[in-house]
Amino acid sequence: MVIIRDISEPHRSAELIRHQAHFDSLTDLPNRFLSLDRLSQILIEVQKNHEKAAVFFLDLDDFKKVNDSLGHEIGDKLLIEAAHRLQQTLKQNDTVGRLGGDEFIVLISSLNDENDALAIAERLLQAFRKPFKLAGRDLILTLSIGIAISLKMAHVLRYCYVMPTPLCTKQKRWAAIPPLFHPANECCNAPAF
């Protein structure tokens, strides 16, 4: 006697559950959990191979005003488009993740030097200079970017794990991770650690 059973439906269900556990439901970017897992893998490679890597913390400036004035549906569409622009700006092997709310993380696994990170930050800022066209309006959105570059970034990972909710305020973030580049001053004002 031969019994044939179709296991494709349970397999699809398991895949869906795995996807929902690791990817943001709105943007389909890696979520906080997967992004921090990838960061820990990058840190292992950095220490093993003595390479440089970078972590970019991105915050959409005044995003709350969009939600408050135009509604959450437009805010969600804006987050989806912002995620798409971030992905289009970076290389295939770089990670763009959504930490939550209007905060994103970008992981660059190999850099030649700090100038590469500044060039990437400039490309990210440039991607947001073009208006977003939503609900018949041109919305201009700016970014704040915090960058950590180092062979010794383990404290960045600890900081991410300590903050169980999305990174709170720019002041707290800058206190923990001094900015190398910020659109407000557009200069390097802290050494790479």
C-alpha positions as a Markdown table, in Angstrom:
| # | Residue | x | y | z |
|---|---|---|---|---|
| 1 | Met | 0.0 | 0.0 | 0.0 |
| 2 | Val | 1.3 | 3.5 | -0.9 |
| 3 | Ile | 0.1 | 6.6 | 0.8 |
| 4 | Ile | 0.6 | 9.9 | -0.9 |
| 5 | Arg | 0.2 | 13.1 | 1.0 |
| 6 | Asp | 0.5 | 16.6 | -0.3 |
| 7 | Ile | 2.7 | 18.6 | 2.2 |
| 8 | Ser | 2.8 | 21.8 | 0.1 |
| 9 | Glu | 0.2 | 23.6 | 2.2 |
| 10 | Pro | 1.9 | 23.1 | 5.5 |
| 11 | His | 5.2 | 24.0 | 3.9 |
| 12 | Arg | 3.7 | 27.2 | 2.5 |
| 13 | Ser | 2.3 | 28.0 | 6.0 |
| 14 | Ala | 5.6 | 27.5 | 7.7 |
| 15 | Glu | 7.3 | 29.7 | 5.1 |
| 16 | Leu | 4.8 | 32.4 | 5.7 |
| 17 | Ile | 5.2 | 32.3 | 9.4 |
| 18 | Arg | 9.0 | 32.4 | 9.0 |
| 19 | His | 8.7 | 35.4 | 6.7 |
| 20 | Gln | 6.4 | 37.2 | 9.1 |
| 21 | Ala | 8.8 | 36.7 | 11.9 |
| 22 | His | 11.7 | 38.2 | 10.1 |
| 23 | Phe | 10.3 | 40.9 | 7.7 |
| 24 | Asp | 8.4 | 44.1 | 8.3 |
| 25 | Ser | 4.7 | 43.6 | 7.3 |
| 26 | Leu | 4.4 | 47.1 | 5.8 |
| 27 | Thr | 7.7 | 47.5 | 3.8 |
| 28 | Asp | 8.8 | 43.9 | 3.5 |
| 29 | Leu | 12.3 | 44.9 | 4.7 |
| 30 | Pro | 14.1 | 42.9 | 7.3 |
| 31 | Asn | 12.6 | 43.7 | 10.7 |
| 32 | Arg | 14.5 | 44.7 | 13.8 |
| 33 | Phe | 15.1 | 41.0 | 14.7 |
| 34 | Leu | 16.6 | 40.0 | 11.3 |
| 35 | Ser | 18.5 | 43.3 | 10.9 |
| 36 | Leu | 20.2 | 42.8 | 14.3 |
| 37 | Asp | 21.0 | 39.2 | 13.5 |
| 38 | Arg | 22.6 | 40.3 | 10.2 |
| 39 | Leu | 24.5 | 43.0 | 12.2 |
| 40 | Ser | 25.9 | 40.3 | 14.6 |
| 41 | Gln | 27.0 | 38.3 | 11.6 |
| 42 | Ile | 28.8 | 41.3 | 10.1 |
| 43 | Leu | 30.5 | 42.0 | 13.4 |
| 44 | Ile | 31.8 | 38.4 | 13.5 |
| 45 | Glu | 33.2 | 38.8 | 10.0 |
| 46 | Val | 34.7 | 42.2 | 10.8 |
| 47 | Gln | 36.6 | 40.8 | 13.8 |
| 48 | Lys | 37.6 | 37.6 | 11.9 |
| 49 | Asn | 38.8 | 39.4 | 8.7 |
| 50 | His | 39.9 | 42.7 | 10.2 |
| 51 | Glu | 37.7 | 44.6 | 7.8 |
| 52 | Lys | 35.7 | 47.8 | 8.2 |
| 53 | Ala | 31.9 | 47.9 | 8.2 |
| 54 | Ala | 29.3 | 50.5 | 8.8 |
| 55 | Val | 25.9 | 50.8 | 10.4 |
| 56 | Phe | 23.7 | 53.7 | 9.4 |
| 57 | Phe | 20.7 | 54.7 | 11.6 |
| 58 | Leu | 18.2 | 56.6 | 9.6 |
| 59 | Asp | 15.3 | 58.6 | 10.9 |
| 60 | Leu | 12.7 | 60.3 | 8.6 |
| 61 | Asp | 12.6 | 63.9 | 9.9 |
| 62 | Asp | 9.1 | 65.2 | 11.0 |
| 63 | Phe | 7.4 | 62.0 | 9.8 |
| 64 | Lys | 4.8 | 62.4 | 12.6 |
| 65 | Lys | 3.6 | 65.6 | 10.9 |
| 66 | Val | 2.8 | 63.6 | 7.8 |
| 67 | Asn | 0.7 | 61.1 | 9.8 |
| 68 | Asp | -1.0 | 63.9 | 11.8 |
| 69 | Ser | -1.8 | 66.1 | 8.8 |
| 70 | Leu | -2.4 | 63.6 | 5.9 |
| 71 | Gly | -3.4 | 60.4 | 7.8 |
| 72 | His | -1.8 | 57.1 | 8.5 |
| 73 | Glu | -2.6 | 55.6 | 5.1 |
| 74 | Ile | -0.5 | 58.3 | 3.4 |
| 75 | Gly | 2.2 | 57.8 | 6.1 |
| 76 | Asp | 2.3 | 54.1 | 5.3 |
| 77 | Lys | 2.6 | 54.7 | 1.6 |
| 78 | Leu | 5.4 | 57.2 | 2.4 |
| 79 | Leu | 7.2 | 54.6 | 4.5 |
| 80 | Ile | 6.9 | 52.0 | 1.6 |
| 81 | Glu | 8.2 | 54.5 | -0.9 |
| 82 | Ala | 11.0 | 55.5 | 1.4 |
| 83 | Ala | 12.0 | 51.9 | 1.9 |
| 84 | His | 12.0 | 51.4 | -1.9 |
| 85 | Arg | 14.3 | 54.4 | -2.4 |
| 86 | Leu | 16.7 | 53.2 | 0.3 |
| 87 | Gln | 16.9 | 49.8 | -1.4 |
| 88 | Gln | 17.4 | 51.3 | -4.8 |
| 89 | Thr | 20.3 | 53.5 | -3.5 |
| 90 | Leu | 22.3 | 50.6 | -2.1 |
| 91 | Lys | 24.1 | 47.6 | -3.4 |
| 92 | Gln | 22.3 | 44.2 | -3.6 |
| 93 | Asn | 24.4 | 42.7 | -0.7 |
| 94 | Asp | 23.8 | 45.7 | 1.7 |
| 95 | Thr | 21.0 | 45.3 | 4.2 |
| 96 | Val | 18.2 | 47.9 | 4.6 |
| 97 | Gly | 16.0 | 47.1 | 7.6 |
| 98 | Arg | 13.1 | 48.8 | 9.4 |
| 99 | Leu | 13.6 | 49.2 | 13.1 |
| 100 | Gly | 10.1 | 50.4 | 13.6 |
| 101 | Gly | 8.1 | 53.6 | 13.1 |
| 102 | Asp | 10.1 | 55.9 | 10.8 |
| 103 | Glu | 13.5 | 54.5 | 11.7 |
| 104 | Phe | 15.6 | 52.4 | 9.4 |
| 105 | Ile | 19.0 | 50.7 | 9.6 |
| 106 | Val | 21.5 | 50.2 | 6.8 |
| 107 | Leu | 24.3 | 47.6 | 7.2 |
| 108 | Ile | 27.3 | 47.8 | 4.9 |
| 109 | Ser | 29.5 | 44.8 | 5.3 |
| 110 | Ser | 32.7 | 46.1 | 3.8 |
| 111 | Leu | 34.2 | 49.5 | 3.4 |
| 112 | Asn | 37.6 | 50.6 | 2.1 |
| 113 | Asp | 37.6 | 53.7 | 4.4 |
| 114 | Glu | 35.5 | 56.2 | 6.2 |
| 115 | Asn | 35.1 | 58.2 | 3.0 |
| 116 | Asp | 33.1 | 55.3 | 1.6 |
| 117 | Ala | 30.6 | 55.7 | 4.4 |
| 118 | Leu | 30.3 | 59.4 | 3.8 |
| 119 | Ala | 29.7 | 58.8 | 0.1 |
| 120 | Ile | 26.9 | 56.3 | 1.0 |
| 121 | Ala | 25.4 | 58.8 | 3.4 |
| 122 | Glu | 25.4 | 61.4 | 0.6 |
| 123 | Arg | 23.7 | 59.0 | -1.8 |
| 124 | Leu | 21.0 | 58.3 | 0.8 |
| 125 | Leu | 20.4 | 62.0 | 1.4 |
| 126 | Gln | 20.3 | 62.6 | -2.4 |
| 127 | Ala | 17.7 | 59.9 | -2.8 |
| 128 | Phe | 15.4 | 61.9 | -0.5 |
| 129 | Arg | 15.9 | 65.3 | -2.2 |
| 130 | Lys | 13.4 | 64.2 | -5.0 |
| 131 | Pro | 9.8 | 64.8 | -3.8 |
| 132 | Phe | 7.6 | 61.9 | -3.0 |
| 133 | Lys | 4.4 | 62.0 | -5.1 |
| 134 | Leu | 1.5 | 60.8 | -2.9 |
| 135 | Ala | -2.2 | 61.8 | -2.8 |
| 136 | Gly | -1.7 | 64.4 | -5.5 |
| 137 | Arg | 1.0 | 66.1 | -3.5 |
| 138 | Asp | 4.7 | 66.5 | -3.7 |
| 139 | Leu | 6.1 | 65.7 | -0.2 |
| 140 | Ile | 9.6 | 66.5 | 0.6 |
| 141 | Leu | 11.2 | 64.4 | 3.3 |
| 142 | Thr | 14.6 | 64.7 | 4.9 |
| 143 | Leu | 16.7 | 62.2 | 6.8 |
| 144 | Ser | 18.9 | 62.3 | 9.8 |
| 145 | Ile | 21.7 | 59.8 | 9.6 |
| 146 | Gly | 23.9 | 58.4 | 12.4 |
| 147 | Ile | 26.9 | 56.3 | 11.3 |
| 148 | Ala | 29.0 | 53.9 | 13.2 |
| 149 | Ile | 32.2 | 52.7 | 11.5 |
| 150 | Ser | 34.8 | 50.5 | 13.1 |
| 151 | Leu | 36.5 | 47.3 | 13.7 |
| 152 | Lys | 35.2 | 47.6 | 17.2 |
| 153 | Met | 31.4 | 48.1 | 16.7 |
| 154 | Ala | 30.2 | 45.5 | 19.3 |
| 155 | His | 28.8 | 48.3 | 21.5 |
| 156 | Val | 26.5 | 49.3 | 18.7 |
| 157 | Leu | 25.0 | 45.9 | 18.8 |
| 158 | Arg | 24.5 | 46.2 | 22.5 |
| 159 | Tyr | 22.9 | 49.6 | 22.1 |
| 160 | Cys | 20.4 | 48.1 | 19.6 |
| 161 | Tyr | 19.5 | 45.3 | 21.9 |
| 162 | Val | 19.1 | 47.6 | 24.9 |
| 163 | Met | 16.5 | 49.7 | 23.0 |
| 164 | Pro | 13.5 | 47.4 | 22.8 |
| 165 | Thr | 11.4 | 50.0 | 21.1 |
| 166 | Pro | 12.4 | 52.0 | 18.0 |
| 167 | Leu | 15.4 | 54.3 | 18.8 |
| 168 | Cys | 13.8 | 57.0 | 20.8 |
| 169 | Thr | 15.2 | 60.5 | 20.1 |
| 170 | Lys | 18.0 | 61.9 | 18.1 |
| 171 | Gln | 19.5 | 63.2 | 21.3 |
| 172 | Lys | 19.7 | 59.7 | 22.9 |
| 173 | Arg | 21.0 | 58.2 | 19.6 |
| 174 | Trp | 23.7 | 60.8 | 19.2 |
| 175 | Ala | 24.7 | 60.3 | 22.8 |
| 176 | Ala | 25.2 | 56.6 | 22.3 |
| 177 | Ile | 26.5 | 56.8 | 18.7 |
| 178 | Pro | 28.2 | 60.1 | 17.9 |
| 179 | Pro | 27.2 | 61.2 | 14.3 |
| 180 | Leu | 29.9 | 61.2 | 11.6 |
| 181 | Phe | 27.5 | 62.8 | 9.2 |
| 182 | His | 24.3 | 64.7 | 9.9 |
| 183 | Pro | 22.4 | 66.8 | 7.4 |
| 184 | Ala | 22.1 | 69.7 | 9.9 |
| 185 | Asn | 25.8 | 70.3 | 9.9 |
| 186 | Glu | 26.9 | 68.3 | 6.8 |
| 187 | Cys | 30.4 | 67.6 | 8.2 |
| 188 | Cys | 32.3 | 65.1 | 10.1 |
| 189 | Asn | 32.2 | 66.0 | 13.8 |
| 190 | Ala | 33.2 | 62.8 | 15.5 |
| 191 | Pro | 36.0 | 60.3 | 14.9 |
| 192 | Ala | 35.3 | 56.8 | 13.7 |
| 193 | Phe | 35.4 | 54.5 | 16.7 |
